[in-house]
């Protein structure tokens, strides 16, 4: 059974047009990856947890910020590994320089017997839609299309 996650896509209006906030995953696997590696802040939905509540919780855990505004449903996407991501967009502003992510622990280097802690998210940035399409995981690009469609329809 595929794992279900929930996440938030923050957006704002800027002089250059619409911008979205994406995060870069922390840890050694993602350290040298950039294009096609960024994501919306997201995480697993807990047992009996409302998906939107999980998205807000995960957003707070991964960034240190709250996004309590009105949420626009963007639908779901299935990532390459089979994970289903339920997503919402929230109009909100945040300063990437104040990012404060929770951490995870893994054995690093592999088979060394040493455990190291890494931030779940190592950086965040605002991107216009063209640049966001270059940076975001390919499976999540549909969320950018859903945001544009939702804003165009006024929902």
Phi, psi and omega per residue, in radians:
X1 nan 2.351 -3.116
X2 -1.225 2.491 3.073
X3 -1.270 2.461 3.097
X4 -1.872 2.312 3.089
X5 -2.175 2.879 3.084
X6 -2.416 2.523 -3.108
X7 -2.669 2.953 -3.140
X8 -2.094 2.425 3.018
X9 -1.915 1.869 3.085
X10 -1.349 2.516 3.064
X11 -2.449 2.734 3.112
X12 -2.661 2.821 3.039
X13 -1.632 2.385 3.116
X14 -2.312 2.988 3.138
X15 -1.002 -0.581 -3.123
X16 -1.486 -0.065 -3.127
X17 2.096 -2.700 -3.112
X18 -1.245 2.371 3.054
X19 -2.225 2.597 3.095
X20 -2.181 2.637 3.119
X21 -1.717 2.186 3.067
X22 -2.114 2.731 3.117
X23 -2.101 2.651 3.121
X24 -1.838 2.256 -3.102
X25 -1.178 2.460 3.116
X26 -1.482 3.058 3.094
X27 1.744 2.846 -3.027
X28 -1.172 -0.503 -3.124
X29 -1.098 -0.651 -3.051
X30 -1.686 -0.058 -2.987
X31 -0.915 -0.755 -3.074
X32 -1.791 0.169 3.139
X33 -1.766 2.437 -3.113
X34 -2.346 -1.331 -3.109
X35 -1.086 2.259 -3.133
X36 1.363 0.219 -3.094
X37 -1.997 -0.307 -3.092
X38 -1.316 2.842 -3.012
X39 -2.626 2.968 2.890
X40 -1.406 2.620 3.031
X41 -1.130 2.181 -3.049
X42 -2.707 2.913 3.077
X43 -2.982 3.079 -3.061
X44 -1.140 2.536 3.073
X45 -1.498 2.204 3.132
X46 -1.236 2.784 3.093
X47 -1.004 2.315 3.117
X48 1.152 0.185 -3.106
X49 -1.609 2.415 3.032
X50 -1.140 2.381 -3.057
X51 -1.089 -0.726 3.124
X52 -1.176 -0.687 3.081
X53 -1.085 -0.688 3.099
X54 -1.127 -0.709 3.124
X55 -1.069 -0.773 3.132
X56 -1.156 -0.717 3.121
X57 -1.095 -0.846 -3.125
X58 -1.100 -0.685 3.101
X59 -1.029 -0.810 3.140
X60 -1.105 -0.751 -3.133
X61 -1.148 -0.695 -3.059
X62 -1.459 -0.341 -3.083
X63 -2.122 -0.445 -3.036
X64 1.497 0.044 -3.115
X65 -1.920 2.786 3.018
X66 -1.836 2.553 3.068
X67 -2.339 1.431 -2.999
X68 -1.692 0.109 -3.109
X69 -1.248 -3.116 3.112
X70 -1.058 2.359 -3.101
X71 -1.828 2.213 3.060
X72 -1.676 2.130 3.134
X73 -1.182 2.254 3.126
X74 -1.869 -0.084 -3.139
X75 1.606 -2.722 -3.096
X76 -2.249 2.680 3.009
X77 -2.298 2.684 3.068
X78 -1.908 2.139 3.140
X79 -1.405 2.904 -3.069
X80 -0.905 -0.701 -3.126
X81 -1.394 -0.009 3.111
X82 1.788 -0.203 3.139
X83 -1.113 2.347 3.078
X84 -1.691 2.232 -3.126
X85 -2.002 2.101 3.033
X86 -1.610 2.283 -3.023
X87 -2.323 2.607 3.055
X88 -2.321 2.685 3.056
X89 -1.925 2.493 3.117
X90 -2.344 2.250 3.054
X91 -1.347 2.037 -3.049
X92 -2.879 2.747 3.085
X93 -2.049 2.622 3.117
X94 -2.691 2.603 3.135
X95 -1.704 1.937 -3.125
X96 -0.972 -0.439 3.129
X97 -1.201 -0.262 -3.136
X98 -1.797 0.245 3.125
X99 -0.984 2.348 3.065
X100 -2.479 1.781 -3.046
X101 -1.707 2.671 2.957
X102 -1.221 3.036 -3.072
X103 -2.168 2.895 3.009
X104 -2.340 2.806 -3.099
X105 -2.128 2.370 3.069
X106 -2.467 2.855 3.011
X107 -1.310 2.114 3.141
X108 -2.600 2.301 -0.118
X109 -1.125 2.814 -3.120
X110 -0.951 2.471 3.113
X111 1.050 0.361 3.129
X112 -1.555 -0.324 -3.067
X113 1.420 -0.044 3.123
X114 -1.753 2.391 3.108
X115 -1.836 2.368 3.117
X116 -2.219 2.662 3.133
X117 -1.807 2.415 3.124
X118 -2.348 2.613 3.046
X119 -1.209 2.501 3.087
X120 -1.118 -0.603 3.102
X121 -2.231 2.211 -3.101
X122 -1.732 -0.263 3.042
X123 -2.861 2.819 3.099
X124 -2.374 2.680 3.114
X125 -2.751 2.670 3.025
X126 -1.582 2.379 3.128
X127 -2.336 2.517 2.955
X128 -1.234 2.936 -3.020
X129 -1.068 -0.668 -3.125
X130 -1.104 -0.795 -3.134
X131 -1.250 -0.625 3.101
X132 -1.053 -0.663 3.121
X133 -1.115 -0.557 3.099
X134 -1.304 -0.576 -3.006
X135 -1.559 -0.603 -2.979
X136 -1.267 2.670 3.018
X137 -0.932 2.354 -3.087
X138 -0.912 -0.666 -3.120
X139 -1.194 -0.382 -3.131
X140 -1.617 -0.072 3.127
X141 -1.034 -0.543 3.100
X142 -1.036 -0.472 3.115
X143 -1.188 -0.584 3.075
X144 -1.149 -0.741 3.089
X145 -1.078 -0.732 -3.136
X146 -1.125 -0.664 3.095
X147 -1.112 -0.836 3.137
X148 -1.025 -0.768 -3.129
X149 -1.138 -0.726 -3.139
X150 -1.131 -0.725 3.134
X151 -1.204 -0.650 -3.136
X152 -1.187 -0.574 -3.124
X153 -1.512 -0.137 3.109
X154 1.381 0.277 3.134
X155 -1.551 nan nan
